[in-house]
């Protein structure tokens, strides 16, 4: 009888170990599911944030004086130039979202690729007036969170300026409205 009890105890221990193993696997799966749900919630929160930014961008395009009142843009900047700054920022926001997905956040790789094959973004950054607009947009719109995107835009802009200096620019572009760069 003692042998049967010992075998039963050993089998019970094996069953308990197997059950514990399955419980551990289920717990790992539950943790992974929670992580995925958390990431989904984070993405939803980011989407909500960017939806708010889209509304703000539309309002700023319709009412560029908001750049003076909310963002502290120097009031010596003309209203038309403020609108151009806002428009450039809206375009760059769209590019940032698109290229963030396309390059999985590797904006340095994006800039490297754009030095090889010109894109619509290159053409925008090649416009001389957009250099000053970008400088202002960086001051009022962009922070450290966007540092890699800002560095990539600066890199592409410097590349395009070099092309322009070498006579390889995309064309003659207008200067800022409202009195030139000194108006900024």
N, C-alpha and C positions, 0 to 999 in steps of 0.2 A: 504494500500500500504506500509505503514511503517513496518508492520509485515512481509510482503513478503521480503522487503529489508533487514530486520534484520535476517530472516531465511537464505536468500541468503548469507549474510555476514558471518553468523555462519558456513554455509556449506563450503563456500570458505576458512574460517579459518581452518576447519577440513581437507579439501583437502590439504591445504598448509602444515599443520602439518604432515599429512601422507606422502606427497611428500618429506618433509624435513627428515622424518625418513628413507625413502627409499634412499635418497641422502646420508645420514650419513652411512647407511649400505654399499652402493656402495663405498663410500670413504674408509671405513674400509677395504673392500675387495681389493681396489686398493692399499692401504698401505701394506696389507699382501702380495699381488702379487709382489709388489716392493721389500719387504723384502726377499721373496723367490728367486726372480731374483738376488738380491744382493748376497745372499748366494751361488747361482749357479755360479755367476761370481767369487766369492771368491774361491770356490772349483776348478773352472777352472784355476784360477791363481796359486793355490797351486799345481795343477797337472802339470802345465807348469814348475813351480819351481822344482818340484821333477823330472820331465823329464830331466831338466838341470843337477840335481844332478846325475841322472843315467848316463848321458854322462860323467860327471866328474869322477864318480866312475870307469867307464870302462877305461877312459884315465889313471887314477891313477894305476889301476891294470896292464895296459900295460906298464906304465912308472912310477914306484914307486918313481923315483927321484923327481917327482913333489911334494912329501911330504916334501922334503928338500927345494925346491925352492919356493913353494907357501905357504905351511903350517908352515914352520920353524922347521921341524923335525931336531933334532940334527944329524949332519953328521957322528957322530961316530956310529950311528945305521947302521948296514949292509943293503945293498940293498934288500937282501932276507927277512930280518926282517921288513923292510919298506913295502915290498909287503904283508907280513903276517898281518901287522897292517891295511893296506888298505883293505885286504880281510875280516878281522874281522869286520871292519867298514861297509863294504858293506852288510855282513850278518846281522849285527845289524840293519842297516837301513831297510832291508827287514822285519825283525822281528818287528821293531817298527811300520811300516806301517800296517802289518797284525794284530798285537795285539792291535793297536790303534782302528782299526775297530771292532775287536772281543770284546774287553772290553770297547768300547766307551770311550777311553782315560783314563780309570781307571787302571793305571799300577801297583798300589799298590795291587789291587785285582788280577791282573795277577801274580804278584810275590807270593802272598799267595797261589794261585792255583798251581803254579809250585813247591811249597814246598811239596805239597801233591802228585802230579802226575808229574813225570819227563817228560821233552820234549826234543826235539832236541836242543833247546836253553840251557837247563840245561847242556846237554852233552858238548856243546861248552864252556860254562862258567866254567865247571869243569876242563878244560885243564889248568894245572898250568901256562904254558907260556902265556896263554891268560889274566892272571891277569895283567901282566906288559903291554901287548899290549893294554888292555882296558884302563889302566891308561893313556897311551900315546894318545890313540884315543880320550879320554875325553878332553884332553888338546888341541888337534888340530881340533876336529870335533864338539864337543857338547857345547852348550851354555845354558843359563838359560831357553830358550824356551823348551828345552828337559829335564828339571830338573826332572820331575816325572819319565820319562823313565830311566834316569841315576840312580836315586835312586833305582828303581826296579831292574836294572841290578846289581847294587852294592849289593843289598839285596840278590838276587839269588846267586851271586858269593860267598858272605860270607857264605850262607847256604851250597853251594856245597863244599867250603873249609872245613867247619865243618864236612860234611859227609866224606870227604877224610881223615881228621884227625882221624875220628872214624873208618876208614877202610871200609867205604861204598862207596868209589869213583867209578867212571865209568870205571876206567882202568888207566894204566900207560900211561901218555901222554909225548910227547917230550918237551924239554926245548927250549927256543928261539934260533933261528939260529944266528950265529955271535958272540958267546962268552958269552951267558947267560944274565941274567938280568942286569949285570953291563954294558953291551953294549948298553942298552937302555938309 
